[in-house]
Amino acid sequence: MKSTSPKDTPSPSQRITTYIAELKDWRGKMLKQLRQIILDSEPNLVEEWKWETPVWSLNGNVVAAGVFKDHVKLNFFKGAKLKDPQGLFNSGLDAKTSRSIDLREGDPLNVTALKALIREAVAQNGSKPKATKK
């Protein structure tokens, strides 16, 4: 049995890059664009790989991207607390805490509104890092 060292394990950012590259259709292009918008919105966001999906966090989970057969989903973990004046949320509207945006092939992106929503989601997590248990 071959053991893997931490050097052999790809970083979350590398895993996301590979994941995007493996999506040869419109979903890969969409996810690549969404990733750039997310990172441009808040440079301090950390890319993570959780639940076999890309997640961006800062003082807790902020947004995750899920790829499905007919859409790409952006899930905002605390979306129910966010103002959405542009009406970007179109899925999960009955959830207690999260809200999401389902994007289908050819859907236009309101980049300005999406960046504002991401910044608001980051602010919702607060500026102080979560206390760690000892």
C-alpha positions as CSV (number, residue, x, y, z in Angstrom):
1,M,0.0,0.0,0.0
2,K,1.4,3.4,-1.0
3,S,1.2,6.1,1.6
4,T,0.8,9.7,0.6
5,S,2.6,12.5,2.1
6,P,1.2,16.0,2.5
7,K,3.3,17.1,-0.4
8,D,1.4,14.5,-2.6
9,T,-2.0,15.9,-1.6
10,P,-3.2,18.7,-3.8
11,S,-4.2,21.9,-2.1
12,P,-7.9,22.9,-2.2
13,S,-7.1,25.5,-4.8
14,Q,-5.4,22.9,-7.0
15,R,-8.4,20.5,-6.6
16,I,-10.8,23.3,-7.6
17,T,-8.6,24.1,-10.7
18,T,-8.5,20.4,-11.6
19,Y,-12.3,20.1,-11.1
20,I,-13.0,23.0,-13.4
21,A,-10.6,21.6,-16.0
22,E,-12.5,18.3,-16.0
23,L,-15.8,20.0,-16.8
24,K,-15.5,20.3,-20.6
25,D,-18.8,22.0,-21.2
26,W,-20.5,25.3,-20.3
27,R,-20.5,24.3,-16.6
28,G,-16.7,24.5,-16.4
29,K,-16.6,27.9,-18.0
30,M,-19.4,29.1,-15.7
31,L,-17.6,27.8,-12.6
32,K,-14.3,29.3,-13.7
33,Q,-16.1,32.7,-14.1
34,L,-17.9,32.4,-10.8
35,R,-14.6,31.5,-9.0
36,Q,-13.0,34.6,-10.4
37,I,-15.9,36.8,-9.3
38,I,-15.8,35.3,-5.8
39,L,-12.1,35.8,-5.4
40,D,-12.3,39.4,-6.9
41,S,-15.1,40.2,-4.4
42,E,-13.0,39.5,-1.3
43,P,-9.3,38.7,-1.7
44,N,-9.1,37.3,1.8
45,L,-11.5,34.4,1.1
46,V,-9.9,31.0,1.5
47,E,-10.6,28.3,-1.0
48,E,-11.5,24.9,0.5
49,W,-12.6,21.5,-0.8
50,K,-15.4,20.2,1.3
51,W,-18.1,17.6,0.6
52,E,-16.4,17.1,-2.8
53,T,-17.2,20.7,-3.9
54,P,-15.5,24.1,-3.9
55,V,-16.1,26.2,-0.8
56,W,-15.0,29.7,-0.1
57,S,-14.7,30.8,3.6
58,L,-13.6,33.6,5.8
59,N,-14.4,33.3,9.5
60,G,-16.7,30.4,8.5
61,N,-18.2,29.1,5.3
62,V,-19.4,31.8,2.9
63,V,-20.4,30.3,-0.4
64,A,-20.1,26.9,-2.1
65,A,-20.4,25.9,-5.8
66,G,-22.2,22.8,-6.8
67,V,-22.2,21.4,-10.4
68,F,-25.2,19.5,-11.6
69,K,-26.3,18.0,-14.9
70,D,-28.3,21.1,-16.0
71,H,-27.1,23.9,-13.7
72,V,-24.4,25.3,-11.5
73,K,-25.5,26.3,-8.0
74,L,-24.0,28.9,-5.7
75,N,-25.1,28.2,-2.2
76,F,-24.7,31.0,0.4
77,F,-24.5,29.4,3.8
78,K,-26.2,32.4,5.6
79,G,-28.2,33.6,2.6
80,A,-31.4,34.0,4.5
81,K,-29.8,36.9,6.4
82,L,-28.7,38.7,3.3
83,K,-30.4,41.5,1.5
84,D,-30.9,40.6,-2.2
85,P,-32.3,43.7,-3.8
86,Q,-31.4,42.4,-7.3
87,G,-33.3,39.1,-6.8
88,L,-30.4,36.9,-7.5
89,F,-31.6,34.1,-5.2
90,N,-33.8,31.7,-7.1
91,S,-33.5,28.5,-5.1
92,G,-33.7,27.3,-1.5
93,L,-35.9,30.2,-0.7
94,D,-37.7,28.2,2.0
95,A,-34.5,27.1,3.8
96,K,-34.0,28.4,7.3
97,T,-30.5,29.7,6.8
98,S,-29.1,29.2,3.3
99,R,-30.1,30.6,-0.1
100,S,-28.8,29.7,-3.5
101,I,-28.6,30.9,-7.1
102,D,-29.1,28.3,-9.8
103,L,-27.4,29.2,-13.1
104,R,-28.3,27.4,-16.3
105,E,-26.5,27.5,-19.7
106,G,-26.8,30.9,-21.2
107,D,-28.0,32.7,-18.0
108,P,-26.5,36.2,-17.8
109,L,-24.5,37.1,-14.7
110,N,-25.1,40.3,-12.9
111,V,-21.5,40.6,-11.8
112,T,-21.9,43.8,-9.8
113,A,-24.9,42.4,-7.8
114,L,-23.2,39.1,-7.3
115,K,-20.0,40.8,-5.9
116,A,-22.1,42.9,-3.6
117,L,-23.9,39.7,-2.3
118,I,-20.6,38.0,-1.7
119,R,-19.2,41.0,0.2
120,E,-22.4,41.1,2.3
121,A,-22.1,37.3,3.0
122,V,-18.5,37.8,4.1
123,A,-19.6,40.7,6.4
124,Q,-22.3,38.5,7.8
125,N,-19.6,36.1,9.1
126,G,-18.1,39.1,11.0
127,S,-14.6,40.5,11.1
128,K,-13.4,38.5,14.1
129,P,-12.0,35.0,13.6
130,K,-14.0,32.3,15.4
131,A,-12.5,31.3,18.7
132,T,-10.8,27.9,18.6
133,K,-11.5,25.3,21.3
134,K,-8.5,24.3,23.4
